[in-house]
Amino acid sequence: MPEVLLFDYWRSSASYRVRIALNLKGVVYRAVPTNLLDAAHKKPEYVARNPQGFVPMLSIDGHDLTQSLAIIDYLDANYPEPPMVSSDPAERAKTLAQALVIAADIHPLNNLRVLGRLKSQFGADEAATAEWYRHWIVEGFTALEAMAPESGLFGGAQPNLADVCLVPQMANAKRFETPLEAFPKLVRIDEALRGMEAFANAAPEAVKPG
């Protein structure tokens, strides 16, 4: 069987999601570090396989898969345990909506290339970009806190796609010193998830090269 390769960057939250999903599903893979700061993701040989030039990219079963949620969807179809979304259409839609608060609404606005554009085009300094970062986390987390369960994980007894998206975004929130007192349910869920082996082994500090 061909080797499964994950092209990722240790601090990329999208890559972090995929590492968690691979671990949860027990898929053995080899990481191929792709340093965003060195523009490794923009090299011609990489862009030839991934036209957006983003991480992560998962090479599996003869495919080069991109976009973290699309990769996780593929994994869910081929490695169904544990499921990332419910087979019930309403529950599936609910989970996707929760996950997309992070993956579609918070994360894109705080992506490295967006922060770089704020600096290069609008002259934002580090303090301004950090405040921008925190603003969108707080806005998204406010909605997600209202969606979060009173007990258990987003997935109940087992992590689901919303849980997989939450932990990397929480790591970003802490890194940028975002106040989290208003989000007790999210903090509780994050703490429970980070205690699980699949999440701990996917964390940036666990996979950082060197």
URGI-V648723 format. One record per helix or strand of 3 or more residues. SS is the DSSP state (h for helix, s for strand). FROM is the first residue (numbers start at 1). TO is the last residue. Records with the same first field share a line. If there is no record, write none. Layout:
SS->FROM-TO ; FROM-TO
//
This chain:
s->5-8 ; 30-33 ; 57-60 ; 63-66
h->13-24 ; 36-38 ; 40-42 ; 44-47 ; 68-78 ; 89-110 ; 112-122 ; 126-147 ; 161-175 ; 184-194 ; 197-200 ; 204-207
//
